[in-house]
Amino acid sequence: MFRRLRASGCKGRLPVVTDGAVRLTNITAVVLALAVSVPAHAQSPNPLTSGAKFHYGIIKGYVTRAAAKMPEEHYPFRPTPDVRTFAQLIGHLADANYRLCSVLAGQDPPMDAGIEKNQHAKSDLIKALDQSFTYCDKVYADMSDEAGKPIVKFDAGGEGSRVPIQMPRLTVLAFHAGHAFEHYGNIVTYMRLKGVVPPSSEPPFGTYRPKD
């Protein structure tokens, strides 16, 4: 990938997150990514949280654009009977925004918005998603490396299988971005199955085309 970018004269640009590269489930890898983010953040007094904010901005853009781009008739689509519909994926990400960012804000117990269970229409889900990101925007804006050090209680895992653990706020911040990227990987698959190009494969980096 990097050889292709250099050959095309795209020096300094970030590589496009393609279909096969969006699933980030290893939180350690996410934390390391925050520490070695783009050079623009190298001189920041808060390099870790600056990196987190950079990655948050990327995934926020991808998810909101994907929610808007997917045609409404495909919102009930699910590839197999045992997985979420596209609508439920968007609702789940909105719920996760409130839940994880409320942990960062010090709320105990975390906020349970119930969007996945109660919202199904595209317009309602887009509104709820936008509002959830607005809630997280303030939490991210107020975060610094020093503010990321305190330990908070965090219930890791899915509904019905959550395990309470203690971790620094900065780790929760990294988990939030990693969780969103993980489910964006699902979103990419749903969109491709319906013939819709996901935002991460759109210009300026060019349309992704699988190898023959």
Summary of the structure (lengths in Angstrom):
residues: 212
radius of gyration: 17.4
end to end distance: 15.8
largest distance: 51.3
contacts: 612
relative contact order: 0.19
helix: 56%
strand: 6%
